[in-house]
Amino acid sequence: FLGLSEGLASIVWIIFAIWNAVNDPLFGYISDRTKSKLGRRKPYIRYGSFFYALFFVLTWVKWPLGNSQTALFIQMLATLFLFDTLYTAIATSLYVMPYAMAVSNKARGSIFLWKIFFTLVALGVPLVVFPNIKPEVGEDPTRFQLIMAGIGIFSFIIIFVSTFFYKEKVQTEKEEQENIFKAIIACFKNRSFVVFEVLSFTVIFIQTILMQGVIYYFDEFDLGMPFAYGSLGLGAVFGVILWANKVKTWGVKKCTLLMCIIFATGSGIMCLFGKINVVAVCGFFTAGMGFAGGMYLIPLMNGDVIDYDESVTGIRREGMYAGVNSFITKPAISFANSAFIMIAKAFGYDMNLTAGMQSQMAKQGILVAWMAVPCLLLIICSVCMKFYPLAGEKWDETKKMLEQKHSND
C-alpha cells in the first residue's frame, strides 16, 4: 500500500531470495560458536527481540526518503534484509531451544505439545483478523499501521520477558567448531539427517499444498466448511493424543512410519474419490492426523538427529542442523505452489471461471493436484524410514548417556 510498483517489488524479492537462502546456515553456524553466560541461543532471542520488533514496525511506515520508486525500492529491500536477519536469529534460536533444554523425548514432547497449541493460535488469528484490518487501495492506512505497531510492541514484550522463564543447558565445548563448509558437509554425512530431511521437506511441501488446495476445493465441491474443518480438527486432536502416548512405547521411528502410511493412504483415497463427501470427511481426518504428526514427531526426530551427531563428534550443533534444514526445506514452499497450479491446469482448470463452474475433469484435477504429490512423497518417506538408524536398545542407551551428561550442565 506504500506505492511500490509490482515490477520493482519482484526485483526486491529476487534479490532477497539469495540472502534468504544462505542466512539460515550462516546464522546457525554463528550461534553454534557463541559462548555466553546466558547460553548460545538465548542472547539472540532476548537482545534481538527489540530490533526484531523495531524493524517489523518500520516495515509498515513510509521512510523519510521521498515518494519516488527508488526510495520505496530501497526501503522495501532494507526492511526485508533487516527484519529477516533478526527473524532468522530469533526463529532459529527458538526452533532449536527445546533440544538445548532437554534430551529425553518425554521432556521434549511436553514442550512440543505447547508449541503446537501456540502455533495453531498464531496461524489461526491472522487468518481471521488480517482481512478485516487490511486497508483497501486508496484507503487511509493509519489504523492499519497503528495495529501493526501494536503487534510489534506486543511481540517484543512477549519474546523478551519469556527469556527469563526457561533455561538453556549451556554448552562450552573445548573442541573448536569446524569451519562452515566442513560443518555443512558433516551434516550430510549423518545418515539419519538425510532421512530426516526427506521427511522435513515433505512436511513443508504438504502443509503448503494443502493450505493452497483447500481454497480451490471449497470453490468446486459441496462439502461444508464446518464438516471439513471439524474433521480436520478432530484428526489433529486424535493425532496429538495418539502420537504423544505411543511414542513412549513404539518410539519415534515406528510412530513416524505409521503416520506416513496413514497420511499417504488418506491422501490417495482423497485423490481418487474426494468428490464423495463421506470420503472427503475421512480424508480431512487423516490430514489432521498427519498435521499433528508433522508438528510433533518430526521435531522429536530432529532432536534425535542432533543428539546422534553429538554422540559421535562430542559437539552440539543444533544451529547448524537447523540452518541447513531451512536451506533445504524453504524451496518446498515454492515447489508446492507451482506443482498445484501446473497439475490443475493440465486437467483443464480455468482460472477465469467463477467458483463452481469448472468442468468435471478440472474438478478431478483439483483433487489430483491437491493430494497426488503428497501421497507419492509420503510413500517415499515410508520407504526411507527403513534406513533411519536411530531406534532400538542401543539408541536408547545412547540417549540415556547423553541425558546423564547434560544433567550435570
C-alpha positions in Angstrom: 0.0 0.0 0.0 3.0 2.3 0.1 3.0 2.5 -3.7 6.0 0.5 -5.0 5.4 -0.9 -8.5 4.9 -4.6 -9.0 8.0 -4.9 -11.2 10.4 -3.3 -8.7 8.8 -5.3 -5.9 9.5 -8.5 -7.8 13.2 -7.5 -8.2 13.4 -6.9 -4.5 12.0 -10.4 -3.8 14.5 -12.0 -6.2 17.5 -10.2 -4.6 16.2 -11.0 -1.1 15.7 -14.7 -2.1 19.5 -15.1 -2.4 20.1 -13.7 1.1 17.2 -15.7 2.4 18.7 -18.9 1.1 22.1 -18.5 2.8 21.3 -16.7 6.1 19.9 -19.7 7.9 23.0 -21.9 7.6 25.2 -18.9 8.3 23.4 -17.9 11.4 23.2 -21.5 12.6 26.9 -21.7 12.3 27.5 -18.4 14.2 25.1 -19.3 17.0 26.8 -22.7 17.5 30.1 -20.8 18.1 28.5 -18.4 20.5 29.7 -18.6 24.1 27.8 -16.6 26.7 26.7 -16.9 30.3 23.1 -16.9 29.0 23.9 -19.8 26.6 24.3 -19.9 22.9 20.7 -19.2 21.8 19.1 -17.0 24.5 21.2 -13.9 23.9 19.9 -13.6 20.3 16.3 -14.1 21.5 16.5 -11.7 24.4 18.5 -8.9 22.9 17.4 -9.4 19.3 13.7 -9.0 20.2 13.8 -5.2 20.4 15.4 -4.8 16.9 13.1 -7.5 15.6 10.0 -5.5 16.7 11.5 -2.2 15.6 12.2 -3.4 12.0 8.7 -5.0 12.0 7.1 -1.7 12.8 9.3 0.2 10.3 8.2 -2.2 7.6 4.7 -0.6 7.6 5.7 3.0 7.7 7.0 5.1 4.8 10.5 6.2 5.5 11.5 9.9 5.0 13.4 9.1 1.8 10.8 10.7 -0.5 8.0 9.2 -2.6 10.0 8.1 -5.6 10.0 4.5 -6.8 13.8 4.4 -6.0 13.1 5.4 -2.4 10.4 2.8 -2.0 12.6 0.2 -3.6 15.4 1.0 -1.1 13.0 0.9 1.8 11.5 -2.5 0.9 14.9 -4.0 0.3 16.4 -2.7 3.5 13.4 -3.7 5.7 13.3 -7.2 4.2 17.0 -7.7 4.9 16.9 -6.2 8.4 13.7 -7.8 9.5 14.5 -11.3 8.1 18.0 -11.2 9.6 16.6 -10.6 13.1 13.8 -13.1 12.4 16.3 -15.7 11.4 18.4 -15.1 14.5 15.4 -15.4 16.8 13.4 -18.1 15.0 16.4 -20.4 14.5 17.3 -20.0 18.2 13.7 -20.7 19.3 13.5 -23.7 16.9 16.4 -25.4 18.5 15.8 -24.3 22.1 13.9 -27.5 23.1 16.9 -29.5 22.1 19.1 -27.3 24.4 16.6 -27.5 27.2 16.1 -31.3 27.4 17.5 -34.5 25.9 14.8 -37.1 26.6 11.9 -37.3 24.1 9.5 -37.4 27.1 10.6 -33.9 28.2 10.9 -32.6 24.7 7.5 -34.0 23.8 5.8 -31.9 26.5 7.4 -28.8 25.1 6.3 -29.6 21.6 2.7 -30.1 22.7 2.6 -26.5 24.0 4.4 -25.4 20.8 1.6 -27.0 18.7 -1.0 -25.1 20.7 0.6 -21.7 20.3 1.5 -22.3 16.7 -2.2 -23.1 15.8 -3.2 -19.8 17.6 -0.5 -17.9 15.8 -1.7 -19.3 12.4 -5.4 -19.0 13.1 -5.7 -15.5 14.4 -4.2 -13.7 11.4 -6.4 -15.7 9.0 -9.4 -14.1 10.8 -8.1 -10.7 11.7 -6.0 -9.6 8.8 -8.8 -9.4 6.1 -10.7 -7.1 8.5 -7.8 -4.7 9.1 -6.1 -4.6 5.7 -6.5 -1.2 4.0 -8.1 -1.1 0.6 -6.5 0.7 -2.3 -6.7 4.4 -1.7 -7.8 4.0 1.9 -6.0 5.8 4.8 -3.6 3.2 6.2 -3.1 4.9 9.6 -5.3 2.5 11.5 -3.6 -0.5 9.9 -0.2 0.9 10.7 -1.1 1.6 14.3 -2.3 -2.0 14.7 0.9 -3.3 13.2 2.9 -1.2 15.5 0.9 -2.5 18.4 1.6 -6.1 17.3 5.3 -5.3 17.1 5.5 -3.9 20.6 3.4 -6.8 22.0 5.8 -9.3 20.2 8.8 -7.6 21.8 7.4 -7.8 25.3 6.4 -11.5 24.9 9.7 -12.5 23.4 11.9 -10.5 25.8 10.0 -11.4 29.0 9.8 -15.1 28.1 13.6 -15.5 28.1 13.6 -15.2 31.9 11.4 -18.2 32.3 13.3 -21.0 30.5 16.8 -22.3 30.9 19.2 -23.3 28.2 21.7 -26.0 29.1 24.9 -24.1 28.5 27.4 -25.8 26.3 31.1 -24.9 26.5 32.8 -27.5 24.4 36.6 -27.4 24.5 36.7 -28.6 20.8 36.8 -25.9 18.2 33.9 -25.9 15.8 34.7 -26.8 12.2 34.6 -24.1 9.5 31.2 -23.6 8.0 31.8 -25.7 4.8 33.1 -28.7 6.7 30.1 -28.3 9.1 27.6 -28.4 6.3 29.3 -31.5 4.8 29.3 -33.2 8.2 25.5 -32.7 8.3 25.1 -34.8 5.2 27.5 -37.4 6.4 24.9 -38.1 9.1 22.6 -40.7 7.5 19.9 -40.0 10.0 19.9 -36.4 9.0 19.5 -37.3 5.3 16.4 -39.4 6.1 15.1 -36.6 8.3 15.4 -34.1 5.5 13.3 -36.2 3.2 10.5 -36.1 5.8 11.1 -32.5 6.7 10.9 -31.4 3.1 7.8 -33.5 2.6 6.0 -32.0 5.7 6.7 -28.4 4.5 5.6 -29.3 1.0 2.4 -30.9 2.2 1.5 -28.2 4.6 1.8 -25.6 1.8 -0.1 -27.5 -0.9 -2.9 -28.5 1.5 -3.4 -24.9 2.6 -3.4 -23.8 -1.0 -5.6 -26.6 -2.4 -8.3 -26.2 0.3 -9.3 -22.8 -1.2 -9.9 -24.4 -4.6 -11.7 -27.4 -3.1 -14.4 -25.4 -1.4 -15.0 -23.4 -4.6 -15.9 -26.6 -6.5 -17.2 -29.1 -4.1 -20.2 -29.0 -1.8 -18.7 -30.4 1.5 -19.5 -27.7 4.1 -16.6 -26.0 5.8 -17.8 -26.9 9.3 -17.7 -30.6 8.4 -14.3 -30.3 6.7 -12.6 -28.2 9.4 -14.3 -30.1 12.1 -13.0 -33.4 10.8 -9.6 -31.9 10.3 -9.6 -30.6 13.9 -10.7 -33.9 15.3 -8.0 -35.7 13.3 -5.4 -33.3 14.7 -6.5 -33.7 18.3 -6.7 -37.5 17.9 -3.3 -37.5 16.3 -1.6 -35.5 19.0 -3.1 -37.8 21.7 -2.1 -40.9 19.7 1.4 -39.9 18.9 2.1 -38.3 22.3 1.2 -41.6 24.0 2.5 -44.2 21.6 5.9 -42.5 21.1 6.7 -43.6 24.6 6.3 -47.3 23.7 6.7 -47.5 20.0 9.4 -44.9 19.6 9.8 -42.1 17.2 10.7 -44.3 14.2 7.7 -46.6 14.3 5.2 -43.7 15.0 6.6 -41.7 12.1 6.4 -44.6 9.8 2.8 -45.3 10.8 1.9 -41.6 10.4 3.3 -41.6 6.9 1.3 -44.7 5.9 -1.9 -43.4 7.3 -1.5 -40.0 5.7 -0.5 -41.5 2.4 -3.5 -43.8 2.4 -5.8 -40.9 3.2 -4.3 -38.7 0.5 -4.5 -41.5 -2.1 -8.2 -42.2 -1.4 -8.9 -38.5 -1.4 -7.2 -38.1 -4.7 -9.4 -40.7 -6.3 -12.7 -40.4 -4.5 -12.6 -37.0 -2.9 -15.8 -35.9 -4.7 -17.7 -38.2 -2.3 -18.4 -36.3 0.9 -18.0 -39.2 3.3 -14.6 -40.0 1.7 -13.7 -36.3 1.9 -14.5 -36.2 5.6 -12.2 -39.2 6.2 -9.6 -37.5 4.1 -9.7 -34.4 6.2 -9.5 -36.5 9.3 -6.3 -38.3 8.2 -4.9 -35.0 7.1 -5.4 -33.7 10.7 -3.5 -36.8 12.0 -0.8 -36.1 9.5 -0.5 -32.4 10.5 -0.3 -33.5 14.2 2.5 -35.9 13.3 4.4 -33.4 11.3 4.3 -30.9 14.2 5.0 -33.4 17.0 7.0 -36.4 15.6 9.3 -34.6 13.1 10.7 -32.2 15.7 11.4 -35.2 18.0 13.1 -36.9 15.1 15.2 -33.8 14.5 16.3 -33.8 18.2 17.5 -37.4 17.9 19.5 -36.5 14.8 21.3 -33.7 16.7 21.8 -36.0 19.7 23.4 -38.6 17.5 25.7 -36.1 16.0 26.9 -35.1 19.5 27.3 -38.8 20.5 29.7 -39.2 17.5 31.5 -35.8 17.4 31.2 -34.6 21.0 29.9 -31.2 19.7 26.4 -29.7 19.9 25.5 -28.2 16.5 21.8 -27.5 16.8 22.1 -24.3 15.0 24.0 -25.7 12.0 21.4 -28.5 11.6 18.5 -26.1 11.9 20.1 -23.8 9.3 20.8 -26.5 6.7 17.3 -27.8 7.3 15.8 -24.4 6.5 18.0 -24.1 3.4 16.7 -27.4 2.1 13.0 -27.0 3.1 12.4 -23.4 2.0 12.2 -24.3 -1.7 9.4 -26.8 -0.8 7.0 -23.9 -0.4 7.7 -22.7 -4.0 7.6 -26.2 -5.4 4.3 -26.9 -3.7 2.6 -23.8 -5.0 3.9 -24.3 -8.6 3.1 -28.0 -8.6 -0.5 -27.4 -7.7 -1.1 -24.8 -10.4 0.6 -26.9 -13.1 -1.2 -30.1 -12.3 -4.6 -28.4 -12.0 -4.0 -26.6 -15.3 -3.1 -29.9 -17.0 -6.6 -31.2 -16.1 -8.2 -28.1 -17.7 -8.7 -25.8 -14.7 -9.6 -22.4 -15.9 -8.6 -19.5 -13.7 -11.1 -17.2 -15.4 -14.2 -19.1 -14.4 -16.2 -18.2 -11.4 -16.5 -20.6 -8.4 -18.4 -23.8 -9.2 -18.1 -23.5 -12.9 -15.2 -25.9 -13.6 -15.6 -29.0 -15.7 -15.7 -32.4 -14.1 -12.2 -33.1 -15.4 -10.9 -29.9 -13.9 -12.6 -30.8 -10.6 -10.8 -34.1 -10.6 -7.6 -32.2 -11.4 -8.0 -30.2 -8.2 -8.1 -33.4 -6.2 -5.1 -34.8 -8.1 -3.1 -31.6 -7.8 -4.0 -31.4 -4.1 -3.3 -35.0 -3.0 -1.3 -37.0 -5.6 2.1 -35.5 -4.9 1.7 -35.6 -1.1 0.7 -39.3 -1.4 3.8 -40.0 -3.5 6.1 -38.1 -1.2 4.7 -39.9 1.9 5.2 -43.3 0.2 8.9 -42.3 -0.4 9.1 -41.2 3.2 7.8 -44.6 4.4 10.5 -46.4 2.4 13.2 -44.0 3.6 12.2 -44.7 7.3 13.6 -48.2 6.8 17.1 -46.7 6.6 16.6 -44.5 9.7 19.1 -45.9 12.2 18.1 -44.1 15.5 15.9 -46.8 17.1 16.3 -49.8 19.3 18.0 -50.6 22.6 21.4 -49.3 21.5 20.0 -45.9 20.7 18.0 -45.8 23.9 21.3 -46.4 25.8 23.0 -43.6 23.9 20.1 -41.2 24.8 20.4 -42.1 28.4 24.1 -41.4 28.4 23.5 -38.0 26.8 20.8 -37.2 29.3 23.1 -38.1 32.1 25.9 -35.9 30.6 23.6 -32.9 30.3 22.0 -33.3 33.7 25.3 -32.1 35.1 25.5 -29.0 32.8 
